[in-house]
Amino acid sequence: MSCLFCRIVAGEVPATKVYEDDALVAFRDIAPAAPFHVLIVPREHISTLNDFEPAHDALVGRMVRTAAALAKEHGYHERGYRTVFNCNREAGQSVYHVHLHVLAGRSLAWPPG
C-alpha cells in the first residue's frame, strides 16, 4: 500500500490521532498551519473530491459533523474554525486520499491562499 493516509489508517505509519471510528480517522497535521490543525480522513481510500459518489453522501456529512465535534472538544467552536477540502494539485492537495482540514486557534484571513 503506497498511500500515506491509508498507511496511517492501517497503523503502519505513526500519527497523533485525535479521533477514530469505523469510518474515519482524524490526526494532527505534521506541518500545522494553525495551533489546531487536524486532518479527517475516511478509512476507505477515495483519491479526491471528484471521486465521491452519491453513496458517499453520508460519509461526507459524517466528516463535517466530526470536524464540528472536534472543534467543540478542543474549545474552538465558539471562537471559530475553518474546514477545507483541497482537490488536486493547484488547490494544494499533496496526498491523494481525500481529507478534510480543520484549522483553528488563530485568525484566518480571507481569501485563503
C-alpha positions as CSV (number, residue, x, y, z in Angstrom):
1,M,0.0,0.0,0.0
2,S,1.6,3.3,-1.1
3,C,-1.0,5.8,0.0
4,L,0.4,7.6,3.1
5,F,-3.0,8.1,4.7
6,C,-4.0,4.5,4.1
7,R,-0.9,3.5,5.9
8,I,-1.7,5.9,8.8
9,V,-5.3,4.4,8.9
10,A,-3.8,0.9,9.0
11,G,-1.4,1.9,11.8
12,E,1.7,1.3,9.7
13,V,2.8,5.0,9.9
14,P,2.6,6.8,13.3
15,A,0.3,9.8,13.6
16,T,-1.1,11.7,16.6
17,K,-4.7,10.5,16.3
18,V,-7.4,12.6,17.9
19,Y,-10.4,10.6,16.8
20,E,-11.3,7.4,15.1
21,D,-14.4,5.4,14.5
22,D,-15.5,2.7,12.0
23,A,-15.4,5.1,9.0
24,L,-13.0,7.9,9.9
25,V,-9.6,8.7,11.4
26,A,-8.5,12.2,12.5
27,F,-5.0,13.1,13.3
28,R,-2.8,16.2,13.7
29,D,-1.2,17.6,10.6
30,I,2.6,17.2,10.6
31,A,3.0,20.7,9.2
32,P,0.3,22.7,11.0
33,A,-0.9,25.9,9.6
34,A,-2.7,26.8,12.8
35,P,-2.4,25.9,16.5
36,F,-5.2,23.3,16.0
37,H,-4.8,21.6,12.6
38,V,-6.2,18.1,12.1
39,L,-7.0,16.1,9.1
40,I,-10.1,13.9,8.9
41,V,-9.7,11.0,6.5
42,P,-12.1,8.2,5.6
43,R,-10.8,4.7,6.2
44,E,-11.9,4.0,2.6
45,H,-9.4,5.2,0.0
46,I,-11.0,7.9,-2.1
47,S,-8.5,9.9,-4.1
48,T,-10.1,13.3,-4.5
49,L,-13.4,15.1,-4.1
50,N,-14.0,14.3,-7.7
51,D,-14.2,10.6,-6.8
52,F,-17.1,11.0,-4.3
53,E,-20.3,9.3,-5.5
54,P,-23.9,9.6,-4.2
55,A,-23.2,6.6,-2.0
56,H,-20.6,8.7,-0.1
57,D,-23.1,11.4,0.9
58,A,-23.4,10.1,4.5
59,L,-19.6,9.8,4.7
60,V,-19.1,13.5,3.7
61,G,-21.7,14.5,6.3
62,R,-20.0,12.5,8.9
63,M,-16.7,14.1,8.1
64,V,-18.2,17.6,8.5
65,R,-20.0,16.7,11.7
66,T,-16.8,15.2,13.1
67,A,-15.0,18.4,12.3
68,A,-17.6,20.4,14.3
69,A,-17.3,17.9,17.2
70,L,-13.5,18.1,17.3
71,A,-13.6,21.9,17.2
72,K,-16.0,21.9,20.1
73,E,-14.0,19.3,22.0
74,H,-10.9,21.4,21.7
75,G,-12.6,24.7,22.6
76,Y,-12.8,26.3,19.2
77,H,-16.5,26.0,18.3
78,E,-17.4,29.5,19.6
79,R,-14.1,31.3,18.7
80,G,-14.2,30.0,15.1
81,Y,-12.6,27.3,12.9
82,R,-12.2,26.6,9.3
83,T,-12.8,23.4,7.3
84,V,-11.1,22.9,3.9
85,F,-11.2,20.2,1.3
86,N,-8.4,20.7,-1.3
87,C,-8.9,19.0,-4.7
88,N,-6.0,18.3,-6.9
89,R,-2.6,19.9,-7.3
90,E,-3.5,23.6,-8.0
91,A,-5.7,23.6,-4.9
92,G,-2.9,22.3,-2.7
93,Q,-3.8,18.6,-2.4
94,S,-0.5,16.8,-1.9
95,V,-1.8,13.4,-0.6
96,Y,-4.3,11.8,-2.9
97,H,-6.6,10.4,-0.3
98,V,-9.5,12.8,0.3
99,H,-9.1,14.6,3.6
100,L,-10.8,17.5,5.5
101,H,-8.6,20.0,7.2
102,V,-9.8,21.6,10.4
103,L,-7.9,24.7,11.4
104,A,-8.4,26.9,14.5
105,G,-6.6,28.8,17.2
106,R,-5.6,31.9,15.2
107,S,-7.3,34.5,13.0
108,L,-7.7,33.0,9.5
109,A,-7.6,35.5,6.6
110,W,-9.9,35.6,3.6
111,P,-9.3,34.8,0.9
112,P,-7.1,31.9,1.8
113,G,-4.0,31.0,-0.1
